[in-house]
């Protein structure tokens, strides 16, 4: 077990609440999901045309960073290398990098990304794959593209995963030495004891802490970047937990103890650019996911997969802009907010910041909303989007309900009188000033 990160790094992360994930690499050219090499069992030779034709001439990370800031995001995490093995910087220990492409000419895409994020006031994180389907010493295992190719397996019989681990450590050292202070190290991923999904004989040798030398790797990260946060995918406990493509049902715990966490989610079901994937989530759904995360003391890391030319898809930009408009009006219910001890009504979420309690209404009730436990505890209420007052209705337990007269409501419950027309925002928020 490694030392915990500084408390100020943890609180900064909790205050940020919303970040940008960027998955970008050679897989943006086939545009069929970032696991295309695995899914289609492509060899290095099959994959080579994407290296030969990588030409992101429209790459402008300043636009990326401004789109993130405009969406209300406070940090950004870039895939420096995904499972395909291609590096977005000029690594000293590899030729499989952007700098060795015909377009690259010693370009460093990571440097430009870091500089752009810092100029926009965003925290900086690096995603780095523990897996590498291109490296000559990475064994053909259960997740390798050639896991069903017996001839390839025979040729790879002598590969030494510890030689590869040296490479993994060396690249991590480069990333955490050459770009100044880095806020987050996002490793991906471990799979110890995994077997082939078809049950047939073949490589089932999963990988975890022993193969990556995770304890040693994490200690090096801590030494190089004392203020950094490290995720939980090294097969040893990290600083924060990373639920992927689902929202947890409550605050996340490890052995019964609350842990820092961050849900990572896609816009359309794919991390890398996937031209024909039409499963785009609505801005309303994504805002609800953000609110849900914060209400459970978590963050949301929302992904965009740039095109092969280095641009965000127009649909992604439109979605970020819509979220940004909601955040412009409702940011104080998210930024720096924490969960509340109060229990919200059905289909709603609370967040809280000091003496201000924020009620996020996922569906709009007709006429009234009842808030248990808040009777006599709220001195003022307003819609957050326009600061228009929401009237509080006194409850008398002795009053009998008759026709339009409300009765029988506990004085422990606060009732709010709502307008019939729902505010024209993705998720309406009522700001409650506690006594």
Secondary structure, 3 states (H helix, E strand, C coil): CCCCCCHHHHHHHHHHCEEEEECCCCHHHHCECCCHHHHCCCCHHHHHHHHHCCCCCCCCHHHHHHHHHHCCCCEEEEEEECCCCCECCCCCCCCCEHHHCCCCCCCCHHHHHHHHHHHCCCEEEEEEECCCCCCCCCCCCCCCCCCCCHHHHHHCCCCCHHHHHHHHHHHHHHHHHCCCCCCEEEEECCCCCCCCCCCCCCCCCCCCHHHHCHHHHHHHHHHHCCCCEEECCCCCCCCEECCECCCCCCCCEECCEECEEEEEECCCCCCCCECCCCCCCCHHHHHHHHHHHHHCCCEEEEEECCCCCCCCCHHHHHHHHHHHHHHHHHHHHCCCCECCCCCCCCCEEEEEECCEEEEEECCCCCCEEEEECCCCCEEEEEECCCCCECEEECCCCCCCCECCECCCCCCCEEEEECCCCCCCCCCEEEEEEEC
